[in-house]
């Protein structure tokens, strides 16, 4: 039985008879729990799983990975048992990049590929990141950068013992994202949908629209109210749109 296996994915509401599986990849520093409330807002035929990367939450004792190729090479066979029915990927920020590269790795390994790729809060992968890397900064400066980004609450950043526990995975995620080098391959054959926050200055309209070249199938995009973390502030609206985007798989 699928849910009895030791998989790098958490299913908050297991549904073995689901028509479609939705795999959600977290942003830098996040774990599978950031998506724990999503199943209640999705169609009942969809089983959602939050992908748990090494070094956080239930995998806190594992060494986090700092290179994209090593991460997706390990995720592809680990998740293969879940690909017994149509599935889609959703990822936010760093998670969008992981979802994209995993889709390409599945193709390289001859494994089933997602029917739909939903990328959120991340410019197209072929566009170089212009901001200087921060993963190597001393702790104080690195934490200051986290505070500016707004992805973690101050009550977490201000607790020295907690942030010390989280820092290895946080640094690894930033290294994963900041050392990423795009290598051109043929476009994916699945649908691609992009999402961005209206006030997210890092993901401008044209940079999000550039995802279009990564698929030979349909491309769509949505701009929602909010900043980079609109997936929290505009969660209800995002989930409504997401459900509509993957409804074709439930017909």
Biotite code that builds the C-alpha atoms (Angstrom):
import biotite.structure as struc

atoms = struc.array([
    struc.Atom([0.000, 0.000, 0.000], chain_id="A", res_id=1, res_name="UNK", atom_name="CA", element="C"),
    struc.Atom([1.387, 3.399, -1.040], chain_id="A", res_id=2, res_name="UNK", atom_name="CA", element="C"),
    struc.Atom([0.875, 5.147, 2.283], chain_id="A", res_id=3, res_name="UNK", atom_name="CA", element="C"),
    struc.Atom([2.716, 2.424, 4.169], chain_id="A", res_id=4, res_name="UNK", atom_name="CA", element="C"),
    struc.Atom([5.920, 3.144, 2.257], chain_id="A", res_id=5, res_name="UNK", atom_name="CA", element="C"),
    struc.Atom([8.744, 5.321, 3.499], chain_id="A", res_id=6, res_name="UNK", atom_name="CA", element="C"),
    struc.Atom([8.282, 8.189, 1.053], chain_id="A", res_id=7, res_name="UNK", atom_name="CA", element="C"),
    struc.Atom([9.643, 11.766, 1.059], chain_id="A", res_id=8, res_name="UNK", atom_name="CA", element="C"),
    struc.Atom([6.094, 13.108, 0.895], chain_id="A", res_id=9, res_name="UNK", atom_name="CA", element="C"),
    struc.Atom([3.428, 13.791, 3.521], chain_id="A", res_id=10, res_name="UNK", atom_name="CA", element="C"),
    struc.Atom([-0.239, 13.197, 2.643], chain_id="A", res_id=11, res_name="UNK", atom_name="CA", element="C"),
    struc.Atom([-2.314, 15.203, 5.178], chain_id="A", res_id=12, res_name="UNK", atom_name="CA", element="C"),
    struc.Atom([-5.509, 13.540, 3.958], chain_id="A", res_id=13, res_name="UNK", atom_name="CA", element="C"),
    struc.Atom([-4.704, 10.201, 2.269], chain_id="A", res_id=14, res_name="UNK", atom_name="CA", element="C"),
    struc.Atom([-7.045, 9.254, -0.552], chain_id="A", res_id=15, res_name="UNK", atom_name="CA", element="C"),
    struc.Atom([-5.925, 5.992, -2.202], chain_id="A", res_id=16, res_name="UNK", atom_name="CA", element="C"),
    struc.Atom([-8.713, 6.188, -4.800], chain_id="A", res_id=17, res_name="UNK", atom_name="CA", element="C"),
    struc.Atom([-7.922, 9.725, -5.924], chain_id="A", res_id=18, res_name="UNK", atom_name="CA", element="C"),
    struc.Atom([-7.952, 10.446, -9.656], chain_id="A", res_id=19, res_name="UNK", atom_name="CA", element="C"),
    struc.Atom([-5.026, 12.858, -9.478], chain_id="A", res_id=20, res_name="UNK", atom_name="CA", element="C"),
    struc.Atom([-2.113, 13.470, -7.125], chain_id="A", res_id=21, res_name="UNK", atom_name="CA", element="C"),
    struc.Atom([-0.838, 16.983, -6.486], chain_id="A", res_id=22, res_name="UNK", atom_name="CA", element="C"),
    struc.Atom([2.739, 17.193, -5.196], chain_id="A", res_id=23, res_name="UNK", atom_name="CA", element="C"),
    struc.Atom([3.652, 20.492, -3.541], chain_id="A", res_id=24, res_name="UNK", atom_name="CA", element="C"),
    struc.Atom([7.262, 21.644, -3.151], chain_id="A", res_id=25, res_name="UNK", atom_name="CA", element="C"),
    struc.Atom([8.143, 24.163, -0.417], chain_id="A", res_id=26, res_name="UNK", atom_name="CA", element="C"),
    struc.Atom([9.966, 27.467, -0.676], chain_id="A", res_id=27, res_name="UNK", atom_name="CA", element="C"),
    struc.Atom([13.412, 27.872, 0.873], chain_id="A", res_id=28, res_name="UNK", atom_name="CA", element="C"),
    struc.Atom([13.341, 27.003, 4.559], chain_id="A", res_id=29, res_name="UNK", atom_name="CA", element="C"),
    struc.Atom([9.849, 25.519, 4.363], chain_id="A", res_id=30, res_name="UNK", atom_name="CA", element="C"),
    struc.Atom([8.673, 21.975, 4.938], chain_id="A", res_id=31, res_name="UNK", atom_name="CA", element="C"),
    struc.Atom([5.739, 19.854, 3.859], chain_id="A", res_id=32, res_name="UNK", atom_name="CA", element="C"),
    struc.Atom([3.612, 21.336, 6.665], chain_id="A", res_id=33, res_name="UNK", atom_name="CA", element="C"),
    struc.Atom([3.195, 24.667, 4.850], chain_id="A", res_id=34, res_name="UNK", atom_name="CA", element="C"),
    struc.Atom([0.652, 22.883, 2.634], chain_id="A", res_id=35, res_name="UNK", atom_name="CA", element="C"),
    struc.Atom([-1.128, 20.898, 5.361], chain_id="A", res_id=36, res_name="UNK", atom_name="CA", element="C"),
    struc.Atom([-4.408, 22.869, 5.091], chain_id="A", res_id=37, res_name="UNK", atom_name="CA", element="C"),
    struc.Atom([-4.683, 22.689, 1.305], chain_id="A", res_id=38, res_name="UNK", atom_name="CA", element="C"),
    struc.Atom([-6.553, 19.371, 0.914], chain_id="A", res_id=39, res_name="UNK", atom_name="CA", element="C"),
    struc.Atom([-9.709, 20.841, 2.476], chain_id="A", res_id=40, res_name="UNK", atom_name="CA", element="C"),
    struc.Atom([-9.914, 23.426, -0.323], chain_id="A", res_id=41, res_name="UNK", atom_name="CA", element="C"),
    struc.Atom([-9.164, 21.093, -3.228], chain_id="A", res_id=42, res_name="UNK", atom_name="CA", element="C"),
    struc.Atom([-11.569, 18.874, -5.193], chain_id="A", res_id=43, res_name="UNK", atom_name="CA", element="C"),
    struc.Atom([-12.200, 15.559, -3.381], chain_id="A", res_id=44, res_name="UNK", atom_name="CA", element="C"),
    struc.Atom([-10.737, 13.622, -6.323], chain_id="A", res_id=45, res_name="UNK", atom_name="CA", element="C"),
    struc.Atom([-7.319, 15.219, -5.719], chain_id="A", res_id=46, res_name="UNK", atom_name="CA", element="C"),
    struc.Atom([-4.862, 13.783, -3.209], chain_id="A", res_id=47, res_name="UNK", atom_name="CA", element="C"),
    struc.Atom([-2.316, 16.373, -2.125], chain_id="A", res_id=48, res_name="UNK", atom_name="CA", element="C"),
    struc.Atom([1.141, 15.506, -0.842], chain_id="A", res_id=49, res_name="UNK", atom_name="CA", element="C"),
    struc.Atom([3.687, 17.927, 0.580], chain_id="A", res_id=50, res_name="UNK", atom_name="CA", element="C"),
    struc.Atom([7.193, 16.938, -0.506], chain_id="A", res_id=51, res_name="UNK", atom_name="CA", element="C"),
    struc.Atom([9.538, 16.761, 2.484], chain_id="A", res_id=52, res_name="UNK", atom_name="CA", element="C"),
    struc.Atom([13.122, 17.632, 1.606], chain_id="A", res_id=53, res_name="UNK", atom_name="CA", element="C"),
    struc.Atom([16.043, 16.372, 3.740], chain_id="A", res_id=54, res_name="UNK", atom_name="CA", element="C"),
    struc.Atom([16.972, 18.395, 6.808], chain_id="A", res_id=55, res_name="UNK", atom_name="CA", element="C"),
    struc.Atom([13.585, 19.687, 7.939], chain_id="A", res_id=56, res_name="UNK", atom_name="CA", element="C"),
    struc.Atom([10.565, 18.622, 10.000], chain_id="A", res_id=57, res_name="UNK", atom_name="CA", element="C"),
    struc.Atom([10.191, 14.820, 9.841], chain_id="A", res_id=58, res_name="UNK", atom_name="CA", element="C"),
    struc.Atom([13.584, 14.583, 8.071], chain_id="A", res_id=59, res_name="UNK", atom_name="CA", element="C"),
    struc.Atom([15.424, 16.981, 10.388], chain_id="A", res_id=60, res_name="UNK", atom_name="CA", element="C"),
    struc.Atom([18.192, 14.453, 11.145], chain_id="A", res_id=61, res_name="UNK", atom_name="CA", element="C"),
    struc.Atom([19.091, 14.043, 7.482], chain_id="A", res_id=62, res_name="UNK", atom_name="CA", element="C"),
    struc.Atom([21.778, 16.082, 5.745], chain_id="A", res_id=63, res_name="UNK", atom_name="CA", element="C"),
    struc.Atom([20.199, 18.798, 3.579], chain_id="A", res_id=64, res_name="UNK", atom_name="CA", element="C"),
    struc.Atom([21.322, 18.883, -0.044], chain_id="A", res_id=65, res_name="UNK", atom_name="CA", element="C"),
    struc.Atom([22.919, 21.986, -1.544], chain_id="A", res_id=66, res_name="UNK", atom_name="CA", element="C"),
    struc.Atom([22.965, 21.125, -5.255], chain_id="A", res_id=67, res_name="UNK", atom_name="CA", element="C"),
    struc.Atom([19.936, 20.839, -7.512], chain_id="A", res_id=68, res_name="UNK", atom_name="CA", element="C"),
    struc.Atom([21.193, 17.897, -9.547], chain_id="A", res_id=69, res_name="UNK", atom_name="CA", element="C"),
    struc.Atom([21.776, 15.761, -6.449], chain_id="A", res_id=70, res_name="UNK", atom_name="CA", element="C"),
    struc.Atom([18.358, 16.654, -5.044], chain_id="A", res_id=71, res_name="UNK", atom_name="CA", element="C"),
    struc.Atom([16.309, 15.784, -8.116], chain_id="A", res_id=72, res_name="UNK", atom_name="CA", element="C"),
    struc.Atom([18.357, 12.659, -8.831], chain_id="A", res_id=73, res_name="UNK", atom_name="CA", element="C"),
    struc.Atom([17.396, 11.391, -5.372], chain_id="A", res_id=74, res_name="UNK", atom_name="CA", element="C"),
    struc.Atom([13.759, 12.534, -5.486], chain_id="A", res_id=75, res_name="UNK", atom_name="CA", element="C"),
    struc.Atom([12.914, 10.920, -8.821], chain_id="A", res_id=76, res_name="UNK", atom_name="CA", element="C"),
    struc.Atom([13.242, 7.241, -7.785], chain_id="A", res_id=77, res_name="UNK", atom_name="CA", element="C"),
    struc.Atom([12.044, 7.977, -4.233], chain_id="A", res_id=78, res_name="UNK", atom_name="CA", element="C"),
    struc.Atom([8.709, 9.313, -5.517], chain_id="A", res_id=79, res_name="UNK", atom_name="CA", element="C"),
    struc.Atom([8.299, 6.849, -8.384], chain_id="A", res_id=80, res_name="UNK", atom_name="CA", element="C"),
    struc.Atom([5.878, 4.642, -6.420], chain_id="A", res_id=81, res_name="UNK", atom_name="CA", element="C"),
    struc.Atom([3.437, 7.588, -6.331], chain_id="A", res_id=82, res_name="UNK", atom_name="CA", element="C"),
    struc.Atom([3.258, 7.904, -10.104], chain_id="A", res_id=83, res_name="UNK", atom_name="CA", element="C"),
    struc.Atom([0.648, 5.200, -10.651], chain_id="A", res_id=84, res_name="UNK", atom_name="CA", element="C"),
    struc.Atom([-1.961, 7.747, -11.758], chain_id="A", res_id=85, res_name="UNK", atom_name="CA", element="C"),
    struc.Atom([-1.963, 11.249, -13.308], chain_id="A", res_id=86, res_name="UNK", atom_name="CA", element="C"),
    struc.Atom([-0.080, 13.752, -11.167], chain_id="A", res_id=87, res_name="UNK", atom_name="CA", element="C"),
    struc.Atom([0.805, 17.433, -11.134], chain_id="A", res_id=88, res_name="UNK", atom_name="CA", element="C"),
    struc.Atom([3.560, 19.466, -9.505], chain_id="A", res_id=89, res_name="UNK", atom_name="CA", element="C"),
    struc.Atom([3.173, 22.771, -7.666], chain_id="A", res_id=90, res_name="UNK", atom_name="CA", element="C"),
    struc.Atom([6.152, 24.659, -6.280], chain_id="A", res_id=91, res_name="UNK", atom_name="CA", element="C"),
    struc.Atom([6.639, 28.112, -4.817], chain_id="A", res_id=92, res_name="UNK", atom_name="CA", element="C"),
    struc.Atom([9.862, 30.114, -5.262], chain_id="A", res_id=93, res_name="UNK", atom_name="CA", element="C"),
    struc.Atom([12.711, 27.620, -4.778], chain_id="A", res_id=94, res_name="UNK", atom_name="CA", element="C"),
    struc.Atom([10.053, 24.895, -4.865], chain_id="A", res_id=95, res_name="UNK", atom_name="CA", element="C"),
    struc.Atom([9.040, 25.953, -8.387], chain_id="A", res_id=96, res_name="UNK", atom_name="CA", element="C"),
    struc.Atom([12.598, 25.426, -9.539], chain_id="A", res_id=97, res_name="UNK", atom_name="CA", element="C"),
    struc.Atom([12.783, 22.020, -7.823], chain_id="A", res_id=98, res_name="UNK", atom_name="CA", element="C"),
    struc.Atom([9.478, 20.964, -9.421], chain_id="A", res_id=99, res_name="UNK", atom_name="CA", element="C"),
    struc.Atom([10.695, 22.047, -12.860], chain_id="A", res_id=100, res_name="UNK", atom_name="CA", element="C"),
    struc.Atom([14.041, 20.295, -12.605], chain_id="A", res_id=101, res_name="UNK", atom_name="CA", element="C"),
    struc.Atom([12.424, 17.175, -11.159], chain_id="A", res_id=102, res_name="UNK", atom_name="CA", element="C"),
    struc.Atom([10.047, 17.047, -14.141], chain_id="A", res_id=103, res_name="UNK", atom_name="CA", element="C"),
    struc.Atom([13.074, 17.145, -16.449], chain_id="A", res_id=104, res_name="UNK", atom_name="CA", element="C"),
    struc.Atom([14.888, 14.511, -14.351], chain_id="A", res_id=105, res_name="UNK", atom_name="CA", element="C"),
    struc.Atom([11.884, 12.175, -14.562], chain_id="A", res_id=106, res_name="UNK", atom_name="CA", element="C"),
    struc.Atom([12.032, 12.516, -18.333], chain_id="A", res_id=107, res_name="UNK", atom_name="CA", element="C"),
    struc.Atom([15.748, 11.751, -18.348], chain_id="A", res_id=108, res_name="UNK", atom_name="CA", element="C"),
    struc.Atom([15.226, 8.643, -16.205], chain_id="A", res_id=109, res_name="UNK", atom_name="CA", element="C"),
    struc.Atom([12.337, 7.409, -18.349], chain_id="A", res_id=110, res_name="UNK", atom_name="CA", element="C"),
    struc.Atom([9.847, 7.701, -15.468], chain_id="A", res_id=111, res_name="UNK", atom_name="CA", element="C"),
    struc.Atom([6.252, 9.013, -15.684], chain_id="A", res_id=112, res_name="UNK", atom_name="CA", element="C"),
    struc.Atom([6.132, 12.798, -15.955], chain_id="A", res_id=113, res_name="UNK", atom_name="CA", element="C"),
    struc.Atom([3.659, 15.312, -14.537], chain_id="A", res_id=114, res_name="UNK", atom_name="CA", element="C"),
    struc.Atom([0.627, 16.217, -16.603], chain_id="A", res_id=115, res_name="UNK", atom_name="CA", element="C"),
    struc.Atom([0.759, 19.802, -15.368], chain_id="A", res_id=116, res_name="UNK", atom_name="CA", element="C"),
    struc.Atom([3.492, 21.964, -13.828], chain_id="A", res_id=117, res_name="UNK", atom_name="CA", element="C"),
    struc.Atom([2.355, 24.870, -11.648], chain_id="A", res_id=118, res_name="UNK", atom_name="CA", element="C"),
    struc.Atom([5.151, 27.327, -10.841], chain_id="A", res_id=119, res_name="UNK", atom_name="CA", element="C"),
    struc.Atom([4.664, 30.096, -8.313], chain_id="A", res_id=120, res_name="UNK", atom_name="CA", element="C"),
    struc.Atom([6.718, 33.109, -7.247], chain_id="A", res_id=121, res_name="UNK", atom_name="CA", element="C"),
    struc.Atom([9.719, 32.303, -9.433], chain_id="A", res_id=122, res_name="UNK", atom_name="CA", element="C"),
    struc.Atom([11.061, 33.807, -12.645], chain_id="A", res_id=123, res_name="UNK", atom_name="CA", element="C"),
    struc.Atom([11.598, 31.425, -15.558], chain_id="A", res_id=124, res_name="UNK", atom_name="CA", element="C"),
    struc.Atom([14.665, 29.227, -15.007], chain_id="A", res_id=125, res_name="UNK", atom_name="CA", element="C"),
    struc.Atom([16.524, 30.447, -18.087], chain_id="A", res_id=126, res_name="UNK", atom_name="CA", element="C"),
    struc.Atom([16.650, 33.982, -16.640], chain_id="A", res_id=127, res_name="UNK", atom_name="CA", element="C"),
    struc.Atom([19.773, 34.433, -14.457], chain_id="A", res_id=128, res_name="UNK", atom_name="CA", element="C"),
    struc.Atom([19.224, 35.539, -10.866], chain_id="A", res_id=129, res_name="UNK", atom_name="CA", element="C"),
    struc.Atom([20.656, 39.037, -10.477], chain_id="A", res_id=130, res_name="UNK", atom_name="CA", element="C"),
    struc.Atom([20.846, 39.258, -6.702], chain_id="A", res_id=131, res_name="UNK", atom_name="CA", element="C"),
    struc.Atom([24.183, 38.388, -5.006], chain_id="A", res_id=132, res_name="UNK", atom_name="CA", element="C"),
    struc.Atom([24.264, 35.089, -3.075], chain_id="A", res_id=133, res_name="UNK", atom_name="CA", element="C"),
    struc.Atom([23.692, 35.159, 0.676], chain_id="A", res_id=134, res_name="UNK", atom_name="CA", element="C"),
    struc.Atom([24.011, 31.500, 1.698], chain_id="A", res_id=135, res_name="UNK", atom_name="CA", element="C"),
    struc.Atom([27.645, 31.989, 2.752], chain_id="A", res_id=136, res_name="UNK", atom_name="CA", element="C"),
    struc.Atom([27.056, 35.082, 4.929], chain_id="A", res_id=137, res_name="UNK", atom_name="CA", element="C"),
    struc.Atom([27.823, 35.017, 8.679], chain_id="A", res_id=138, res_name="UNK", atom_name="CA", element="C"),
    struc.Atom([24.848, 34.024, 10.819], chain_id="A", res_id=139, res_name="UNK", atom_name="CA", element="C"),
    struc.Atom([23.867, 37.558, 11.870], chain_id="A", res_id=140, res_name="UNK", atom_name="CA", element="C"),
    struc.Atom([23.856, 38.897, 8.315], chain_id="A", res_id=141, res_name="UNK", atom_name="CA", element="C"),
    struc.Atom([22.129, 35.803, 6.971], chain_id="A", res_id=142, res_name="UNK", atom_name="CA", element="C"),
    struc.Atom([19.350, 36.110, 9.568], chain_id="A", res_id=143, res_name="UNK", atom_name="CA", element="C"),
    struc.Atom([18.978, 39.803, 8.739], chain_id="A", res_id=144, res_name="UNK", atom_name="CA", element="C"),
    struc.Atom([18.465, 38.820, 5.104], chain_id="A", res_id=145, res_name="UNK", atom_name="CA", element="C"),
    struc.Atom([15.802, 36.291, 6.113], chain_id="A", res_id=146, res_name="UNK", atom_name="CA", element="C"),
    struc.Atom([14.041, 39.007, 8.083], chain_id="A", res_id=147, res_name="UNK", atom_name="CA", element="C"),
    struc.Atom([14.016, 41.318, 5.051], chain_id="A", res_id=148, res_name="UNK", atom_name="CA", element="C"),
    struc.Atom([12.565, 38.608, 2.819], chain_id="A", res_id=149, res_name="UNK", atom_name="CA", element="C"),
    struc.Atom([9.662, 38.154, 5.229], chain_id="A", res_id=150, res_name="UNK", atom_name="CA", element="C"),
    struc.Atom([9.317, 34.425, 4.809], chain_id="A", res_id=151, res_name="UNK", atom_name="CA", element="C"),
    struc.Atom([9.801, 33.580, 8.488], chain_id="A", res_id=152, res_name="UNK", atom_name="CA", element="C"),
    struc.Atom([8.079, 35.209, 11.477], chain_id="A", res_id=153, res_name="UNK", atom_name="CA", element="C"),
    struc.Atom([10.186, 37.322, 13.822], chain_id="A", res_id=154, res_name="UNK", atom_name="CA", element="C"),
    struc.Atom([9.272, 35.092, 16.760], chain_id="A", res_id=155, res_name="UNK", atom_name="CA", element="C"),
    struc.Atom([11.194, 32.292, 15.018], chain_id="A", res_id=156, res_name="UNK", atom_name="CA", element="C"),
    struc.Atom([14.147, 34.433, 13.954], chain_id="A", res_id=157, res_name="UNK", atom_name="CA", element="C"),
    struc.Atom([14.454, 35.894, 17.456], chain_id="A", res_id=158, res_name="UNK", atom_name="CA", element="C"),
    struc.Atom([14.725, 32.490, 19.162], chain_id="A", res_id=159, res_name="UNK", atom_name="CA", element="C"),
    struc.Atom([18.410, 31.627, 19.071], chain_id="A", res_id=160, res_name="UNK", atom_name="CA", element="C"),
    struc.Atom([17.987, 27.933, 19.921], chain_id="A", res_id=161, res_name="UNK", atom_name="CA", element="C"),
    struc.Atom([15.337, 27.472, 17.223], chain_id="A", res_id=162, res_name="UNK", atom_name="CA", element="C"),
    struc.Atom([17.113, 29.334, 14.468], chain_id="A", res_id=163, res_name="UNK", atom_name="CA", element="C"),
    struc.Atom([20.290, 27.396, 15.245], chain_id="A", res_id=164, res_name="UNK", atom_name="CA", element="C"),
    struc.Atom([18.354, 24.204, 14.544], chain_id="A", res_id=165, res_name="UNK", atom_name="CA", element="C"),
    struc.Atom([16.927, 25.576, 11.301], chain_id="A", res_id=166, res_name="UNK", atom_name="CA", element="C"),
    struc.Atom([20.027, 27.279, 9.896], chain_id="A", res_id=167, res_name="UNK", atom_name="CA", element="C"),
    struc.Atom([21.609, 24.235, 8.178], chain_id="A", res_id=168, res_name="UNK", atom_name="CA", element="C"),
    struc.Atom([18.514, 23.585, 6.070], chain_id="A", res_id=169, res_name="UNK", atom_name="CA", element="C"),
    struc.Atom([18.005, 27.294, 5.407], chain_id="A", res_id=170, res_name="UNK", atom_name="CA", element="C"),
    struc.Atom([21.567, 27.753, 4.201], chain_id="A", res_id=171, res_name="UNK", atom_name="CA", element="C"),
    struc.Atom([21.324, 24.587, 2.118], chain_id="A", res_id=172, res_name="UNK", atom_name="CA", element="C"),
    struc.Atom([18.162, 25.821, 0.430], chain_id="A", res_id=173, res_name="UNK", atom_name="CA", element="C"),
    struc.Atom([19.695, 29.187, -0.395], chain_id="A", res_id=174, res_name="UNK", atom_name="CA", element="C"),
    struc.Atom([22.801, 27.431, -1.742], chain_id="A", res_id=175, res_name="UNK", atom_name="CA", element="C"),
    struc.Atom([20.557, 25.145, -3.799], chain_id="A", res_id=176, res_name="UNK", atom_name="CA", element="C"),
    struc.Atom([18.816, 28.129, -5.319], chain_id="A", res_id=177, res_name="UNK", atom_name="CA", element="C"),
    struc.Atom([21.756, 30.508, -5.638], chain_id="A", res_id=178, res_name="UNK", atom_name="CA", element="C"),
    struc.Atom([24.194, 28.026, -7.220], chain_id="A", res_id=179, res_name="UNK", atom_name="CA", element="C"),
    struc.Atom([21.638, 26.782, -9.738], chain_id="A", res_id=180, res_name="UNK", atom_name="CA", element="C"),
    struc.Atom([22.815, 26.898, -13.347], chain_id="A", res_id=181, res_name="UNK", atom_name="CA", element="C"),
    struc.Atom([20.221, 26.465, -16.054], chain_id="A", res_id=182, res_name="UNK", atom_name="CA", element="C"),
    struc.Atom([21.062, 23.997, -18.825], chain_id="A", res_id=183, res_name="UNK", atom_name="CA", element="C"),
    struc.Atom([18.927, 24.192, -21.953], chain_id="A", res_id=184, res_name="UNK", atom_name="CA", element="C"),
    struc.Atom([16.915, 21.085, -22.853], chain_id="A", res_id=185, res_name="UNK", atom_name="CA", element="C"),
    struc.Atom([13.902, 20.476, -25.054], chain_id="A", res_id=186, res_name="UNK", atom_name="CA", element="C"),
    struc.Atom([10.663, 21.943, -23.647], chain_id="A", res_id=187, res_name="UNK", atom_name="CA", element="C"),
    struc.Atom([8.428, 19.821, -21.444], chain_id="A", res_id=188, res_name="UNK", atom_name="CA", element="C"),
    struc.Atom([5.351, 18.189, -22.939], chain_id="A", res_id=189, res_name="UNK", atom_name="CA", element="C"),
    struc.Atom([3.080, 19.018, -19.986], chain_id="A", res_id=190, res_name="UNK", atom_name="CA", element="C"),
    struc.Atom([0.963, 22.105, -19.414], chain_id="A", res_id=191, res_name="UNK", atom_name="CA", element="C"),
    struc.Atom([2.617, 24.915, -17.440], chain_id="A", res_id=192, res_name="UNK", atom_name="CA", element="C"),
    struc.Atom([0.871, 27.563, -15.342], chain_id="A", res_id=193, res_name="UNK", atom_name="CA", element="C"),
    struc.Atom([2.658, 30.449, -13.623], chain_id="A", res_id=194, res_name="UNK", atom_name="CA", element="C"),
    struc.Atom([1.568, 32.416, -10.544], chain_id="A", res_id=195, res_name="UNK", atom_name="CA", element="C"),
    struc.Atom([2.977, 35.612, -9.060], chain_id="A", res_id=196, res_name="UNK", atom_name="CA", element="C"),
    struc.Atom([2.116, 38.259, -6.500], chain_id="A", res_id=197, res_name="UNK", atom_name="CA", element="C"),
    struc.Atom([1.218, 41.664, -7.918], chain_id="A", res_id=198, res_name="UNK", atom_name="CA", element="C"),
    struc.Atom([3.638, 43.379, -5.528], chain_id="A", res_id=199, res_name="UNK", atom_name="CA", element="C"),
    struc.Atom([6.481, 40.895, -5.862], chain_id="A", res_id=200, res_name="UNK", atom_name="CA", element="C"),
    struc.Atom([9.153, 43.047, -7.487], chain_id="A", res_id=201, res_name="UNK", atom_name="CA", element="C"),
    struc.Atom([11.439, 40.068, -8.038], chain_id="A", res_id=202, res_name="UNK", atom_name="CA", element="C"),
    struc.Atom([8.950, 38.296, -10.310], chain_id="A", res_id=203, res_name="UNK", atom_name="CA", element="C"),
    struc.Atom([7.922, 40.815, -12.924], chain_id="A", res_id=204, res_name="UNK", atom_name="CA", element="C"),
    struc.Atom([5.264, 40.001, -15.510], chain_id="A", res_id=205, res_name="UNK", atom_name="CA", element="C"),
    struc.Atom([7.681, 39.419, -18.388], chain_id="A", res_id=206, res_name="UNK", atom_name="CA", element="C"),
    struc.Atom([9.924, 37.221, -16.260], chain_id="A", res_id=207, res_name="UNK", atom_name="CA", element="C"),
    struc.Atom([6.980, 35.038, -15.267], chain_id="A", res_id=208, res_name="UNK", atom_name="CA", element="C"),
    struc.Atom([5.699, 34.940, -18.849], chain_id="A", res_id=209, res_name="UNK", atom_name="CA", element="C"),
    struc.Atom([9.110, 33.623, -19.944], chain_id="A", res_id=210, res_name="UNK", atom_name="CA", element="C"),
    struc.Atom([8.090, 30.208, -18.553], chain_id="A", res_id=211, res_name="UNK", atom_name="CA", element="C"),
    struc.Atom([6.137, 29.870, -21.819], chain_id="A", res_id=212, res_name="UNK", atom_name="CA", element="C"),
    struc.Atom([9.205, 28.560, -23.664], chain_id="A", res_id=213, res_name="UNK", atom_name="CA", element="C"),
    struc.Atom([9.511, 25.625, -21.247], chain_id="A", res_id=214, res_name="UNK", atom_name="CA", element="C"),
    struc.Atom([6.516, 23.767, -22.672], chain_id="A", res_id=215, res_name="UNK", atom_name="CA", element="C"),
    struc.Atom([5.176, 22.695, -26.058], chain_id="A", res_id=216, res_name="UNK", atom_name="CA", element="C"),
    struc.Atom([1.705, 22.476, -24.510], chain_id="A", res_id=217, res_name="UNK", atom_name="CA", element="C"),
    struc.Atom([-0.601, 25.136, -23.112], chain_id="A", res_id=218, res_name="UNK", atom_name="CA", element="C"),
    struc.Atom([0.813, 27.948, -20.963], chain_id="A", res_id=219, res_name="UNK", atom_name="CA", element="C"),
    struc.Atom([-1.229, 30.161, -18.662], chain_id="A", res_id=220, res_name="UNK", atom_name="CA", element="C"),
    struc.Atom([-0.413, 32.653, -15.908], chain_id="A", res_id=221, res_name="UNK", atom_name="CA", element="C"),
    struc.Atom([-2.151, 34.420, -13.041], chain_id="A", res_id=222, res_name="UNK", atom_name="CA", element="C"),
    struc.Atom([-1.229, 37.536, -11.066], chain_id="A", res_id=223, res_name="UNK", atom_name="CA", element="C"),
    struc.Atom([-2.674, 37.548, -7.550], chain_id="A", res_id=224, res_name="UNK", atom_name="CA", element="C"),
    struc.Atom([-2.793, 40.278, -4.897], chain_id="A", res_id=225, res_name="UNK", atom_name="CA", element="C"),
    struc.Atom([0.115, 40.287, -2.467], chain_id="A", res_id=226, res_name="UNK", atom_name="CA", element="C"),
    struc.Atom([3.899, 40.155, -2.328], chain_id="A", res_id=227, res_name="UNK", atom_name="CA", element="C"),
    struc.Atom([6.282, 37.217, -2.729], chain_id="A", res_id=228, res_name="UNK", atom_name="CA", element="C"),
    struc.Atom([4.379, 35.208, -0.120], chain_id="A", res_id=229, res_name="UNK", atom_name="CA", element="C"),
    struc.Atom([0.966, 35.705, -1.696], chain_id="A", res_id=230, res_name="UNK", atom_name="CA", element="C"),
    struc.Atom([0.400, 31.961, -1.374], chain_id="A", res_id=231, res_name="UNK", atom_name="CA", element="C"),
    struc.Atom([-0.389, 32.690, 2.270], chain_id="A", res_id=232, res_name="UNK", atom_name="CA", element="C"),
    struc.Atom([-2.151, 36.054, 2.025], chain_id="A", res_id=233, res_name="UNK", atom_name="CA", element="C"),
    struc.Atom([-4.160, 35.072, -1.069], chain_id="A", res_id=234, res_name="UNK", atom_name="CA", element="C"),
    struc.Atom([-4.370, 31.351, -0.302], chain_id="A", res_id=235, res_name="UNK", atom_name="CA", element="C"),
    struc.Atom([-8.106, 30.969, -0.950], chain_id="A", res_id=236, res_name="UNK", atom_name="CA", element="C"),
    struc.Atom([-7.915, 32.696, -4.316], chain_id="A", res_id=237, res_name="UNK", atom_name="CA", element="C"),
    struc.Atom([-4.804, 30.740, -5.290], chain_id="A", res_id=238, res_name="UNK", atom_name="CA", element="C"),
    struc.Atom([-6.406, 27.400, -4.460], chain_id="A", res_id=239, res_name="UNK", atom_name="CA", element="C"),
    struc.Atom([-9.567, 28.262, -6.384], chain_id="A", res_id=240, res_name="UNK", atom_name="CA", element="C"),
    struc.Atom([-7.503, 29.057, -9.472], chain_id="A", res_id=241, res_name="UNK", atom_name="CA", element="C"),
    struc.Atom([-5.289, 26.008, -8.970], chain_id="A", res_id=242, res_name="UNK", atom_name="CA", element="C"),
    struc.Atom([-8.332, 23.735, -8.786], chain_id="A", res_id=243, res_name="UNK", atom_name="CA", element="C"),
    struc.Atom([-9.626, 25.245, -12.016], chain_id="A", res_id=244, res_name="UNK", atom_name="CA", element="C"),
    struc.Atom([-6.282, 24.781, -13.746], chain_id="A", res_id=245, res_name="UNK", atom_name="CA", element="C"),
    struc.Atom([-6.150, 21.037, -13.048], chain_id="A", res_id=246, res_name="UNK", atom_name="CA", element="C"),
    struc.Atom([-9.882, 20.375, -13.556], chain_id="A", res_id=247, res_name="UNK", atom_name="CA", element="C"),
    struc.Atom([-9.179, 19.002, -17.039], chain_id="A", res_id=248, res_name="UNK", atom_name="CA", element="C"),
    struc.Atom([-7.544, 15.980, -15.418], chain_id="A", res_id=249, res_name="UNK", atom_name="CA", element="C"),
    struc.Atom([-10.723, 15.203, -13.453], chain_id="A", res_id=250, res_name="UNK", atom_name="CA", element="C"),
    struc.Atom([-13.109, 15.223, -16.393], chain_id="A", res_id=251, res_name="UNK", atom_name="CA", element="C"),
])
